[in-house]
Amino acid sequence: MALNMIRKLAAASVLLLSCSAAVSAQTLVFTAIPDEDETKLVERFRGIADYLSENLDVDVRYIPVKSYAAAVSAFRNNQVQLAWFGGLSGVQARSLVPGSQAIAQGVEDQAFYSHIIAHKSTGLDEAENLPEDLRGKTFTFGSKGSTSGRLIPEYYIREAFNEAPDEVFSRVGFSGNHTRTLRLVEAGTYEVGAINFAVWDKETKDGNVDTDAVKVIWTTPSYPNYQWSIRGDADETFGDGFTDRVQQALLNMKDKELLDSFPRSGFIPVSNDAYKPIEVVGKQIGIID
């Protein structure tokens, strides 16, 4: 009888150790909306994965996705537990997973803005208001699910012309990301396009923009944009307080090379409430049900 008890205790110990090992071996997987060329994103987020793994003492892995919708789906399906979303994609993703939270945004994301850029052939110059001369031009947004490349520019186009973009422009396209929008307008494939200021500034600073061929002609008012969002069941999966630990790790990020790759000067706390204006605009123009 004593021998049987010892065997049961030994088996229980092995089971407990196995469970503990499974918990400690849990991998935090994250993704990001594909708002730039994939090679740039992979380089940036591999660095973030290494940083988070070191600071959280868990395995952390970044997986790329092909579209904004795929990023939202991965979050919904628990294929990723953490994501770098734009304002709109974050609102969409958090609505699908109860308890999910926006936990950090870039300093610059408190007051983000978009540019309307134009090819030199249009003859358009920078102005305070969207010019009537935009009518009849060809126009490209970024991704259909982009806050800065579609949602906000479309809102102001509708406000200025009292018409949908398809009625204002002779042809409307969706490039897929900000970098491609820049290249398409720079080449004259589209006469005008919408791009976020962060990509424009970084590409200009790096010498990747032919400023003789393309220029900014209008800038939107500011709005809240990108943020890190984490699933509502993260603490259940990784242990009590894990969400707070992830937030703190992001807020403590000081590596200039990592921050410059976003580009952001740092991260600050944020909550879901900050993105209510995005939800309102999304519903107004029919992107959010």
Secondary structure in CASP SS format (residue, H / E / C, confidence):
PFRMAT SS
TARGET T0000
AUTHOR 0000-0000-0000
METHOD secondary structure of the structure
MODEL  1
M C 1.00
A H 1.00
L H 1.00
N H 1.00
M H 1.00
I H 1.00
R H 1.00
K H 1.00
L H 1.00
A H 1.00
A H 1.00
A H 1.00
S H 1.00
V H 1.00
L H 1.00
L H 1.00
L H 1.00
S H 1.00
C H 1.00
S H 1.00
A H 1.00
A H 1.00
V H 1.00
S H 1.00
A C 1.00
Q C 1.00
T E 1.00
L E 1.00
V E 1.00
F E 1.00
T E 1.00
A E 1.00
I C 1.00
P C 1.00
D C 1.00
E C 1.00
D C 1.00
E H 1.00
T H 1.00
K H 1.00
L H 1.00
V H 1.00
E H 1.00
R H 1.00
F H 1.00
R H 1.00
G H 1.00
I H 1.00
A H 1.00
D H 1.00
Y H 1.00
L H 1.00
S H 1.00
E H 1.00
N H 1.00
L H 1.00
D C 1.00
V C 1.00
D E 1.00
V E 1.00
R E 1.00
Y E 1.00
I C 1.00
P C 1.00
V C 1.00
K C 1.00
S C 1.00
Y H 1.00
A H 1.00
A H 1.00
A H 1.00
V H 1.00
S H 1.00
A H 1.00
F H 1.00
R H 1.00
N C 1.00
N C 1.00
Q C 1.00
V C 1.00
Q C 1.00
L E 1.00
A E 1.00
W E 1.00
F E 1.00
G C 1.00
G H 1.00
L H 1.00
S H 1.00
G H 1.00
V H 1.00
Q H 1.00
A H 1.00
R H 1.00
S H 1.00
L H 1.00
V C 1.00
P C 1.00
G C 1.00
S C 1.00
Q E 1.00
A E 1.00
I E 1.00
A E 1.00
Q E 1.00
G E 1.00
V H 1.00
E H 1.00
D H 1.00
Q H 1.00
A H 1.00
F E 1.00
Y C 1.00
S E 1.00
H E 1.00
I E 1.00
I E 1.00
A E 1.00
H E 1.00
K H 1.00
S H 1.00
T H 1.00
G C 1.00
L C 1.00
D C 1.00
E C 1.00
A C 1.00
E C 1.00
N C 1.00
L C 1.00
P C 1.00
E H 1.00
D H 1.00
L H 1.00
R C 1.00
G C 1.00
K C 1.00
T E 1.00
F E 1.00
T E 1.00
F E 1.00
G C 1.00
S C 1.00
K C 1.00
G C 1.00
S C 1.00
T H 1.00
S H 1.00
G H 1.00
R H 1.00
L H 1.00
I H 1.00
P H 1.00
E H 1.00
Y H 1.00
Y H 1.00
I H 1.00
R H 1.00
E H 1.00
A H 1.00
F H 1.00
N C 1.00
E C 1.00
A C 1.00
P H 1.00
D H 1.00
E H 1.00
V H 1.00
F C 1.00
S C 1.00
R E 1.00
V E 1.00
G E 1.00
F E 1.00
S C 1.00
G C 1.00
N C 1.00
H H 1.00
T H 1.00
R H 1.00
T H 1.00
L H 1.00
R H 1.00
L H 1.00
V H 1.00
E H 1.00
A H 1.00
G C 1.00
T C 1.00
Y C 1.00
E C 1.00
V E 1.00
G E 1.00
A E 1.00
I E 1.00
N E 1.00
F H 1.00
A H 1.00
V H 1.00
W H 1.00
D H 1.00
K H 1.00
E H 1.00
T H 1.00
K H 1.00
D C 1.00
G C 1.00
N C 1.00
V C 1.00
D C 1.00
T C 1.00
D C 1.00
A C 1.00
V E 1.00
K E 1.00
V E 1.00
I E 1.00
W E 1.00
T E 1.00
T C 1.00
P C 1.00
S C 1.00
Y E 1.00
P C 1.00
N C 1.00
Y C 1.00
Q E 1.00
W E 1.00
S E 1.00
I E 1.00
R C 1.00
G C 1.00
D C 1.00
A H 1.00
D H 1.00
E H 1.00
T H 1.00
F H 1.00
G C 1.00
D C 1.00
G C 1.00
F H 1.00
T H 1.00
D H 1.00
R H 1.00
V H 1.00
Q H 1.00
Q H 1.00
A H 1.00
L H 1.00
L H 1.00
N C 1.00
M C 1.00
K C 1.00
D C 1.00
K H 1.00
E H 1.00
L H 1.00
L H 1.00
D H 1.00
S C 1.00
F C 1.00
P C 1.00
R C 1.00
S C 1.00
G C 1.00
F E 1.00
I E 1.00
P E 1.00
V C 1.00
S C 1.00
N H 1.00
D H 1.00
A H 1.00
Y H 1.00
K H 1.00
P H 1.00
I H 1.00
E H 1.00
V H 1.00
V H 1.00
G H 1.00
K H 1.00
Q H 1.00
I C 1.00
G C 1.00
I C 1.00
I C 1.00
D C 1.00
END
